[in-house]
């Protein structure tokens, strides 16, 4: 009989590591366009400004590079990647496939309390539009979609969506300059379909909502040409 494997005591406090915190903040700045496409960024500067060692910054840089948001080249400056229209469309395809099926389930799974919670989010979005609070609107947009997943018992779908939607998010932030009201109206249509307990109408409303980016991206690209990669 072999001796049992010796394992360390787990830390069950579930606190995020320094690398996770650095990654989360840098990802937020990239997706919100506070770190603009093409901007140079260095481990030394980030470590100094955030008051951490270079190792967690290096780890965060690597994770962001694997996601396609940083371009790391030996002996050259690390830069925030330009926006790829192809990557945006791939992310839209994945998100649409997941959310269309999720909202079909939601149409039959959500109760009155769930619908009321979604109504409160939509009311808050309306206030954000009137206040011209685009970051606030964007956060509420994500909350609306997340709540549909979570309240339908399909929280895992939101995890998958969150992992894949980053390339869409940079374009969505730019679209809010002219399309916040249209997005809000789309949410109203999705909610109306959910209230009617109609899976197909809910799916169609969600598909139409997520398809808007296909018609918006050319306008966004023409107005922010320097931030987009040159693609065939």
Backbone as CSV, one residue per row, in Angstrom:
resi,resn,N_x,N_y,N_z,CA_x,CA_y,CA_z,C_x,C_y,C_z
1,UNK,0.854,-1.203,0.000,0.000,0.000,0.000,0.883,1.245,0.000
2,UNK,0.647,2.131,-0.936,1.475,3.328,-1.050,1.033,4.381,-0.046
3,UNK,1.967,5.251,0.298,1.655,6.353,1.207,0.712,7.339,0.517
4,UNK,-0.209,7.968,1.263,-1.110,8.951,0.650,-0.342,10.167,0.141
5,UNK,-0.833,10.756,-0.934,-0.217,11.954,-1.503,-0.338,13.094,-0.508
6,UNK,0.746,13.814,-0.319,0.742,14.959,0.593,0.341,16.216,-0.185
7,UNK,-0.744,16.843,0.242,-1.233,18.041,-0.431,-1.246,19.210,0.542
8,UNK,-1.036,20.427,0.043,-1.041,21.598,0.926,-2.455,21.954,1.365
9,UNK,-2.557,22.632,2.492,-3.837,23.146,2.952,-4.308,24.233,1.995
10,UNK,-5.558,24.155,1.543,-6.084,25.145,0.617,-6.459,26.428,1.346
11,UNK,-6.251,27.542,0.683,-6.717,28.828,1.196,-8.146,29.017,0.692
12,UNK,-9.112,28.895,1.580,-10.514,28.928,1.177,-11.116,30.327,1.206
13,UNK,-10.296,31.332,1.456,-10.835,32.700,1.481,-11.186,33.186,0.089
14,UNK,-10.635,32.512,-0.959,-10.984,32.826,-2.350,-10.705,34.278,-2.715
15,UNK,-9.639,34.810,-2.147,-9.267,36.185,-2.483,-8.531,36.211,-3.815
16,UNK,-8.801,37.204,-4.651,-8.077,37.267,-5.924,-6.597,37.544,-5.698
17,UNK,-5.754,36.975,-6.540,-4.320,37.225,-6.445,-3.999,38.614,-6.978
18,UNK,-2.788,39.063,-6.698,-2.341,40.356,-7.229,-2.385,40.329,-8.756
19,UNK,-1.970,39.206,-9.340,-1.986,39.090,-10.807,-3.405,39.209,-11.347
20,UNK,-4.367,38.610,-10.629,-5.767,38.699,-11.057,-6.258,40.144,-10.996
21,UNK,-5.878,40.852,-9.953,-6.307,42.241,-9.804,-5.704,43.121,-10.896
22,UNK,-4.419,42.901,-11.178,-3.768,43.668,-12.248,-4.422,43.357,-13.585
23,UNK,-4.644,42.072,-13.843,-5.291,41.658,-15.089,-6.665,42.301,-15.231
24,UNK,-7.480,42.251,-14.177,-8.840,42.785,-14.246,-8.839,44.268,-14.559
25,UNK,-7.921,45.019,-13.946,-7.884,46.461,-14.192,-7.393,46.777,-15.603
26,UNK,-6.367,46.083,-16.060,-5.875,46.330,-17.413,-6.910,45.915,-18.453
27,UNK,-7.588,44.795,-18.216,-8.637,44.374,-19.144,-9.756,45.409,-19.191
28,UNK,-10.136,45.924,-18.034,-11.194,46.942,-17.990,-10.790,48.166,-18.808
29,UNK,-9.534,48.592,-18.660,-9.094,49.786,-19.380,-9.001,49.551,-20.880
30,UNK,-8.617,48.343,-21.279,-8.568,48.024,-22.715,-9.974,48.011,-23.297
31,UNK,-10.909,47.337,-22.618,-12.255,47.187,-23.162,-13.033,48.494,-23.134
32,UNK,-12.716,49.365,-22.174,-13.398,50.658,-22.092,-12.741,51.708,-22.988
33,UNK,-11.614,51.331,-23.612,-10.845,52.212,-24.498,-10.105,53.308,-23.740
34,UNK,-10.009,53.182,-22.411,-9.122,54.079,-21.668,-7.686,53.829,-22.101
35,UNK,-7.346,52.557,-22.348,-6.113,52.205,-23.040,-6.482,52.030,-24.502
36,UNK,-6.110,52.980,-25.315,-6.583,53.023,-26.689,-5.836,52.035,-27.580
37,UNK,-6.479,51.541,-28.626,-5.796,50.663,-29.582,-4.532,51.335,-30.114
38,UNK,-3.431,50.583,-30.095,-2.157,51.114,-30.557,-1.312,51.744,-29.463
39,UNK,-1.871,51.940,-28.273,-1.131,52.578,-27.181,-0.003,51.673,-26.698
40,UNK,1.131,52.294,-26.353,2.259,51.548,-25.794,2.058,51.389,-24.290
41,UNK,2.487,50.237,-23.762,2.340,49.953,-22.345,3.532,49.111,-21.906
42,UNK,4.077,49.407,-20.738,5.264,48.678,-20.293,5.052,48.066,-18.921
43,UNK,5.696,46.924,-18.701,5.625,46.268,-17.406,6.140,47.182,-16.302
44,UNK,7.226,47.866,-16.570,7.849,48.724,-15.556,6.888,49.823,-15.127
45,UNK,6.283,50.501,-16.094,5.384,51.605,-15.772,4.142,51.120,-15.030
46,UNK,3.563,50.017,-15.499,2.360,49.490,-14.852,2.668,49.062,-13.425
47,UNK,3.782,48.348,-13.231,4.159,47.901,-11.889,4.358,49.096,-10.952
48,UNK,5.010,50.133,-11.446,5.263,51.319,-10.620,3.965,52.023,-10.260
49,UNK,3.089,52.218,-11.251,1.848,52.950,-11.004,0.896,52.179,-10.094
50,UNK,0.894,50.844,-10.199,-0.016,50.039,-9.396,0.595,49.576,-8.079
51,UNK,1.879,49.868,-7.872,2.527,49.524,-6.614,2.716,48.040,-6.408
52,UNK,3.059,47.319,-7.486,3.260,45.871,-7.401,4.584,45.518,-8.067
53,UNK,5.008,44.265,-7.895,6.218,43.803,-8.560,5.927,43.545,-10.036
54,UNK,6.970,43.272,-10.803,6.776,43.083,-12.239,6.174,41.720,-12.580
55,UNK,6.334,40.714,-11.704,5.850,39.373,-12.041,4.342,39.318,-12.263
56,UNK,3.500,39.870,-11.361,2.056,39.825,-11.641,1.672,40.627,-12.879
57,UNK,2.422,41.677,-13.171,2.154,42.456,-14.378,2.511,41.621,-15.602
58,UNK,3.632,40.915,-15.520,4.027,40.041,-16.638,2.969,38.966,-16.883
59,UNK,2.452,38.406,-15.784,1.400,37.385,-15.918,0.146,37.973,-16.570
60,UNK,-0.237,39.181,-16.150,-1.429,39.837,-16.706,-1.221,40.156,-18.185
61,UNK,-0.030,40.631,-18.531,0.280,40.919,-19.937,0.134,39.656,-20.780
62,UNK,0.643,38.533,-20.253,0.576,37.281,-21.012,-0.880,36.876,-21.238
63,UNK,-1.707,36.959,-20.198,-3.123,36.589,-20.335,-3.822,37.473,-21.362
64,UNK,-3.542,38.760,-21.328,-4.169,39.681,-22.275,-3.672,39.435,-23.700
65,UNK,-2.416,39.042,-23.825,-1.891,38.748,-25.169,-2.549,37.504,-25.742
66,UNK,-2.806,36.487,-24.893,-3.462,35.273,-25.358,-4.911,35.542,-25.772
67,UNK,-5.518,36.564,-25.172,-6.884,36.943,-25.530,-6.917,37.837,-26.767
68,UNK,-5.741,38.279,-27.213,-5.672,39.095,-28.417,-5.745,40.589,-28.172
69,UNK,-5.497,41.037,-26.919,-5.615,42.463,-26.609,-4.273,43.175,-26.464
70,UNK,-3.191,42.420,-26.290,-1.852,43.009,-26.236,-0.960,42.316,-27.248
71,UNK,-0.082,43.098,-27.873,0.907,42.551,-28.793,2.270,42.685,-28.122
72,UNK,2.834,41.530,-27.726,4.120,41.506,-27.038,5.174,41.010,-28.017
73,UNK,6.188,41.856,-28.252,7.256,41.496,-29.174,8.601,41.699,-28.483
74,UNK,9.503,40.712,-28.547,10.818,40.854,-27.908,11.570,42.081,-28.406
75,UNK,12.154,42.787,-27.462,12.983,43.961,-27.772,12.201,45.110,-28.404
76,UNK,10.877,45.034,-28.331,10.056,46.122,-28.861,8.959,46.444,-27.858
77,UNK,8.371,47.619,-28.000,7.338,48.037,-27.053,6.104,47.152,-27.160
78,UNK,5.521,46.836,-26.000,4.235,46.139,-25.976,3.143,47.157,-26.282
79,UNK,2.203,46.794,-27.137,1.134,47.713,-27.518,-0.233,47.060,-27.377
80,UNK,-1.233,47.895,-27.168,-2.618,47.435,-27.203,-2.963,47.143,-28.660
81,UNK,-3.526,45.988,-28.933,-3.815,45.620,-30.316,-4.877,46.525,-30.931
82,UNK,-4.765,46.695,-32.232,-5.810,47.381,-32.973,-7.060,46.498,-33.000
83,UNK,-8.208,47.102,-33.232,-9.468,46.357,-33.261,-9.547,45.573,-34.569
84,UNK,-9.841,44.303,-34.454,-9.988,43.438,-35.620,-11.461,43.224,-35.919
85,UNK,-11.909,43.653,-37.092,-13.302,43.430,-37.482,-13.624,41.948,-37.531
86,UNK,-12.670,41.137,-37.969,-12.883,39.695,-38.039,-13.092,39.111,-36.648
87,UNK,-12.272,39.540,-35.676,-12.419,39.047,-34.301,-13.752,39.487,-33.700
88,UNK,-14.191,40.694,-34.034,-15.482,41.191,-33.541,-16.618,40.314,-34.068
89,UNK,-16.570,39.979,-35.360,-17.627,39.159,-35.948,-17.608,37.730,-35.418
90,UNK,-16.425,37.210,-35.130,-16.346,35.879,-34.533,-16.967,35.888,-33.136
91,UNK,-16.665,36.931,-32.361,-17.232,37.050,-31.016,-18.749,37.196,-31.082
92,UNK,-19.240,37.945,-32.066,-20.693,38.109,-32.219,-21.355,36.772,-32.530
93,UNK,-20.721,35.970,-33.371,-21.286,34.664,-33.730,-21.423,33.781,-32.486
94,UNK,-20.356,33.724,-31.689,-20.378,32.899,-30.473,-21.432,33.411,-29.501
95,UNK,-21.462,34.719,-29.310,-22.413,35.280,-28.357,-23.854,35.052,-28.819
96,UNK,-24.106,35.236,-30.086,-25.465,35.037,-30.597,-25.915,33.590,-30.399
97,UNK,-25.043,32.640,-30.724,-25.394,31.226,-30.569,-25.777,30.907,-29.130
98,UNK,-25.033,31.458,-28.177,-25.295,31.183,-26.760,-26.546,31.906,-26.256
99,UNK,-26.668,33.182,-26.594,-27.757,33.975,-25.994,-29.115,33.695,-26.628
100,UNK,-29.131,33.368,-27.889,-30.410,33.037,-28.518,-31.016,31.796,-27.856
101,UNK,-30.188,30.790,-27.608,-30.703,29.583,-26.948,-31.049,29.860,-25.488
102,UNK,-30.253,30.705,-24.838,-30.525,31.031,-23.440,-31.858,31.747,-23.288
103,UNK,-32.139,32.687,-24.178,-33.362,33.471,-24.031,-34.598,32.625,-24.339
104,UNK,-34.432,31.587,-25.157,-35.543,30.651,-25.372,-35.916,29.960,-24.046
105,UNK,-34.898,29.546,-23.327,-35.140,28.937,-22.015,-35.735,29.957,-21.056
106,UNK,-35.209,31.183,-21.101,-35.667,32.235,-20.190,-37.150,32.523,-20.351
107,UNK,-37.642,32.457,-21.582,-39.052,32.770,-21.841,-39.984,31.864,-21.048
108,UNK,-39.543,30.677,-20.760,-40.374,29.734,-20.016,-39.957,29.601,-18.554
109,UNK,-38.747,30.079,-18.227,-38.219,29.855,-16.877,-38.398,31.051,-15.941
110,UNK,-38.441,32.266,-16.482,-38.457,33.444,-15.612,-39.815,33.651,-14.965
111,UNK,-39.783,34.021,-13.688,-40.998,34.343,-12.961,-41.229,35.842,-12.893
112,UNK,-42.274,36.254,-12.220,-42.613,37.673,-12.134,-41.511,38.488,-11.472
113,UNK,-40.898,37.940,-10.435,-39.820,38.663,-9.752,-38.629,38.871,-10.683
114,UNK,-38.353,37.901,-11.535,-37.256,38.014,-12.496,-37.553,39.113,-13.525
115,UNK,-38.771,39.139,-14.018,-39.172,40.162,-14.984,-39.063,41.550,-14.360
116,UNK,-39.487,41.677,-13.116,-39.407,42.975,-12.429,-37.955,43.419,-12.263
117,UNK,-37.058,42.485,-11.993,-35.642,42.817,-11.874,-35.092,43.338,-13.201
118,UNK,-35.489,42.716,-14.306,-35.053,43.170,-15.631,-35.644,44.544,-15.954
119,UNK,-36.870,44.784,-15.529,-37.491,46.094,-15.740,-36.715,47.185,-15.011
120,UNK,-36.244,46.891,-13.824,-35.471,47.885,-13.070,-34.169,48.219,-13.780
121,UNK,-33.541,47.217,-14.368,-32.305,47.471,-15.121,-32.589,48.368,-16.323
122,UNK,-33.667,48.089,-17.031,-34.016,48.885,-18.206,-34.352,50.320,-17.799
123,UNK,-35.028,50.504,-16.681,-35.308,51.857,-16.184,-34.009,52.588,-15.867
124,UNK,-33.069,51.881,-15.261,-31.775,52.498,-14.942,-31.014,52.847,-16.212
125,UNK,-31.141,52.024,-17.246,-30.494,52.331,-18.524,-31.070,53.603,-19.140
126,UNK,-32.368,53.774,-19.043,-33.010,54.976,-19.562,-32.440,56.213,-18.871
127,UNK,-32.263,56.128,-17.559,-31.678,57.242,-16.809,-30.233,57.490,-17.228
128,UNK,-29.488,56.413,-17.491,-28.098,56.562,-17.921,-28.016,57.260,-19.279
129,UNK,-28.944,56.944,-20.178,-28.975,57.616,-21.486,-29.215,59.113,-21.300
130,UNK,-30.193,59.456,-20.485,-30.533,60.865,-20.264,-29.398,61.614,-19.593
131,UNK,-28.628,60.902,-18.763,-27.484,61.522,-18.088,-26.219,61.474,-18.946
132,UNK,-26.318,60.878,-20.147,-25.180,60.698,-21.054,-24.042,59.950,-20.357
133,UNK,-24.432,58.964,-19.549,-23.474,58.143,-18.810,-23.219,56.861,-19.597
134,UNK,-22.308,56.925,-20.550,-22.071,55.773,-21.423,-21.432,54.593,-20.685
135,UNK,-20.435,54.813,-19.828,-19.906,53.660,-19.068,-20.975,53.005,-18.188
136,UNK,-21.821,53.839,-17.564,-22.898,53.295,-16.745,-23.879,52.498,-17.572
137,UNK,-24.220,53.023,-18.753,-25.130,52.308,-19.652,-24.534,50.957,-20.045
138,UNK,-23.240,50.954,-20.344,-22.572,49.715,-20.756,-22.601,48.686,-19.634
139,UNK,-22.350,49.105,-18.406,-22.398,48.178,-17.269,-23.804,47.593,-17.105
140,UNK,-24.815,48.448,-17.258,-26.202,47.977,-17.136,-26.581,47.060,-18.292
141,UNK,-26.024,47.326,-19.468,-26.248,46.448,-20.620,-25.766,45.038,-20.308
142,UNK,-24.544,44.950,-19.796,-24.010,43.651,-19.409,-24.863,43.015,-18.310
143,UNK,-25.314,43.823,-17.362,-26.117,43.299,-16.265,-27.429,42.712,-16.779
144,UNK,-28.057,43.376,-17.736,-29.313,42.888,-18.315,-29.126,41.495,-18.910
145,UNK,-28.076,41.343,-19.719,-27.825,40.057,-20.369,-27.407,38.999,-19.343
146,UNK,-26.600,39.407,-18.380,-26.155,38.455,-17.355,-27.339,37.951,-16.537
147,UNK,-28.232,38.852,-16.158,-29.361,38.454,-15.323,-30.273,37.461,-16.046
148,UNK,-30.434,37.628,-17.346,-31.237,36.674,-18.104,-30.626,35.281,-17.995
149,UNK,-29.297,35.212,-18.144,-28.617,33.917,-18.038,-28.754,33.340,-16.632
150,UNK,-28.428,34.142,-15.633,-28.398,33.650,-14.261,-29.788,33.240,-13.782
151,UNK,-30.784,34.058,-14.075,-32.138,33.792,-13.589,-32.814,32.647,-14.346
152,UNK,-32.228,32.261,-15.463,-32.740,31.108,-16.208,-32.093,29.806,-15.757
153,UNK,-31.168,29.898,-14.791,-30.448,28.711,-14.350,-29.336,28.314,-15.294
154,UNK,-28.894,29.270,-16.133,-27.861,28.989,-17.137,-26.671,29.923,-16.946
155,UNK,-26.242,30.062,-15.700,-25.137,30.962,-15.412,-23.863,30.626,-16.163
156,UNK,-23.669,29.351,-16.469,-22.456,28.954,-17.186,-22.388,29.599,-18.566
157,UNK,-23.550,29.905,-19.159,-23.514,30.539,-20.479,-22.936,31.939,-20.381
158,UNK,-23.238,32.642,-19.287,-22.673,33.990,-19.149,-21.158,33.924,-18.983
159,UNK,-20.661,32.915,-18.288,-19.219,32.759,-18.154,-18.572,32.589,-19.527
160,UNK,-19.197,31.784,-20.379,-18.671,31.590,-21.728,-18.767,32.862,-22.555
161,UNK,-19.880,33.567,-22.417,-20.061,34.819,-23.150,-19.016,35.834,-22.718
162,UNK,-18.817,35.971,-21.402,-17.855,36.943,-20.877,-16.438,36.653,-21.366
163,UNK,-16.109,35.369,-21.519,-14.784,34.985,-22.005,-14.581,35.341,-23.469
164,UNK,-15.662,35.467,-24.226,-15.552,35.605,-25.681,-16.003,36.958,-26.234
165,UNK,-16.588,37.817,-25.408,-17.204,39.017,-25.945,-16.299,40.245,-25.942
166,UNK,-15.079,40.095,-25.441,-14.212,41.257,-25.291,-13.992,42.051,-26.567
167,UNK,-13.801,41.352,-27.686,-13.556,42.067,-28.948,-14.796,42.849,-29.380
168,UNK,-15.979,42.360,-29.019,-17.198,43.127,-29.281,-17.271,44.366,-28.404
169,UNK,-16.795,44.247,-27.169,-16.981,45.320,-26.197,-16.330,46.631,-26.631
170,UNK,-15.152,46.549,-27.246,-14.505,47.796,-27.663,-15.336,48.510,-28.729
171,UNK,-15.923,47.746,-29.640,-16.778,48.342,-30.662,-18.082,48.834,-30.052
172,UNK,-18.628,48.061,-29.112,-19.878,48.471,-28.452,-19.704,49.794,-27.730
173,UNK,-18.550,49.997,-27.079,-18.305,51.268,-26.401,-18.347,52.423,-27.398
174,UNK,-17.773,52.211,-28.577,-17.783,53.256,-29.603,-19.187,53.466,-30.168
175,UNK,-19.986,52.390,-30.234,-21.334,52.504,-30.798,-22.268,53.306,-29.888
176,UNK,-21.953,53.370,-28.596,-22.845,54.055,-27.657,-22.904,55.557,-27.909
177,UNK,-21.966,56.078,-28.671,-22.001,57.498,-29.028,-23.277,57.821,-29.800
178,UNK,-23.731,56.852,-30.610,-24.907,57.130,-31.448,-26.018,56.077,-31.318
179,UNK,-25.765,54.980,-30.578,-26.728,53.875,-30.618,-27.245,53.426,-29.254
180,UNK,-27.066,54.236,-28.214,-27.545,53.831,-26.884,-29.061,53.640,-26.874
181,UNK,-29.770,54.594,-27.467,-31.232,54.523,-27.449,-31.726,53.299,-28.217
182,UNK,-31.098,52.979,-29.344,-31.503,51.801,-30.120,-31.271,50.527,-29.324
183,UNK,-30.155,50.456,-28.594,-29.881,49.282,-27.765,-30.923,49.150,-26.664
184,UNK,-31.285,50.273,-26.067,-32.304,50.276,-25.007,-33.650,49.791,-25.554
185,UNK,-34.009,50.268,-26.736,-35.267,49.831,-27.341,-35.239,48.339,-27.665
186,UNK,-34.071,47.827,-28.060,-33.933,46.386,-28.279,-34.201,45.624,-26.986
187,UNK,-33.676,46.134,-25.885,-33.904,45.477,-24.596,-35.387,45.465,-24.240
188,UNK,-36.088,46.548,-24.561,-37.529,46.580,-24.317,-38.245,45.487,-25.109
189,UNK,-37.828,45.302,-26.369,-38.459,44.270,-27.194,-38.156,42.870,-26.656
190,UNK,-36.926,42.669,-26.199,-36.579,41.377,-25.605,-37.428,41.135,-24.364
191,UNK,-37.559,42.152,-23.529,-38.340,42.009,-22.300,-39.816,41.753,-22.605
192,UNK,-40.359,42.450,-23.588,-41.758,42.220,-23.967,-41.977,40.781,-24.409
193,UNK,-41.029,40.238,-25.175,-41.150,38.853,-25.629,-41.049,37.883,-24.455
194,UNK,-40.177,38.194,-23.497,-40.064,37.355,-22.307,-41.349,37.400,-21.482
195,UNK,-41.933,38.585,-21.382,-43.197,38.726,-20.645,-44.308,37.899,-21.281
196,UNK,-44.276,37.793,-22.590,-45.323,37.046,-23.295,-45.089,35.542,-23.246
197,UNK,-43.942,35.134,-22.637,-43.585,33.721,-22.524,-43.478,33.055,-23.894
198,UNK,-42.930,33.810,-24.854,-42.823,33.335,-26.231,-41.358,33.071,-26.574
199,UNK,-40.919,31.817,-26.554,-39.506,31.517,-26.813,-39.004,31.985,-28.171
200,UNK,-39.798,31.787,-29.228,-39.329,32.153,-30.561,-39.244,33.664,-30.734
201,UNK,-40.228,34.387,-30.205,-40.180,35.852,-30.282,-39.009,36.386,-29.478
202,UNK,-38.735,35.769,-28.327,-37.595,36.179,-27.505,-36.287,35.944,-28.241
203,UNK,-36.178,34.782,-28.893,-34.969,34.459,-29.639,-34.764,35.420,-30.800
204,UNK,-35.836,35.746,-31.512,-35.724,36.658,-32.647,-35.329,38.059,-32.194
205,UNK,-35.880,38.503,-31.075,-35.532,39.834,-30.553,-34.069,39.881,-30.135
206,UNK,-33.583,38.811,-29.513,-32.177,38.768,-29.107,-31.262,38.719,-30.321
207,UNK,-31.638,37.908,-31.330,-30.820,37.809,-32.538,-30.711,39.168,-33.240
208,UNK,-31.828,39.875,-33.342,-31.820,41.196,-33.985,-30.939,42.175,-33.203
209,UNK,-31.024,42.102,-31.874,-30.230,42.996,-31.018,-28.730,42.787,-31.232
210,UNK,-28.303,41.531,-31.207,-26.876,41.240,-31.322,-26.368,41.383,-32.756
211,UNK,-27.276,41.427,-33.718,-26.874,41.594,-35.115,-26.622,43.046,-35.489
212,UNK,-27.019,43.977,-34.649,-26.840,45.404,-34.973,-25.381,45.740,-35.268
213,UNK,-24.480,45.055,-34.592,-23.069,45.388,-34.737,-22.589,45.181,-36.174
214,UNK,-23.255,44.304,-36.923,-22.858,44.053,-38.308,-23.055,45.293,-39.174
215,UNK,-24.102,46.061,-38.902,-24.350,47.279,-39.680,-23.649,48.486,-39.073
216,UNK,-23.319,48.420,-37.802,-22.686,49.552,-37.132,-21.179,49.612,-37.343
217,UNK,-20.559,48.443,-37.552,-19.102,48.398,-37.492,-18.441,49.206,-38.603
218,UNK,-19.046,49.270,-39.787,-18.433,50.048,-40.862,-18.436,51.536,-40.534
219,UNK,-19.532,52.021,-39.966,-19.566,53.424,-39.547,-18.522,53.683,-38.465
220,UNK,-18.456,52.802,-37.497,-17.502,52.965,-36.403,-16.076,52.946,-36.928
221,UNK,-15.814,52.030,-37.857,-14.471,51.930,-38.434,-14.108,53.191,-39.215
222,UNK,-15.054,53.718,-39.964,-14.765,54.916,-40.762,-14.501,56.135,-39.885
223,UNK,-15.126,56.165,-38.702,-14.960,57.298,-37.794,-13.768,57.141,-36.861
224,UNK,-13.230,55.914,-36.770,-12.100,55.638,-35.870,-11.068,54.781,-36.608
225,UNK,-10.745,55.207,-37.824,-9.958,54.375,-38.734,-8.621,53.947,-38.134
226,UNK,-7.958,54.837,-37.410,-6.619,54.544,-36.884,-6.637,53.458,-35.825
227,UNK,-7.796,53.170,-35.257,-7.890,52.164,-34.196,-8.177,50.770,-34.727
228,UNK,-8.374,50.626,-36.042,-8.739,49.337,-36.617,-7.564,48.743,-37.401
229,UNK,-7.429,47.424,-37.309,-6.399,46.726,-38.079,-6.783,46.706,-39.550
230,UNK,-5.778,46.719,-40.416,-6.017,46.592,-41.839,-6.219,45.125,-42.156
231,UNK,-7.388,44.809,-42.713,-7.720,43.419,-42.996,-8.209,43.291,-44.425
232,UNK,-7.998,42.110,-44.970,-8.466,41.849,-46.349,-9.980,41.812,-46.385
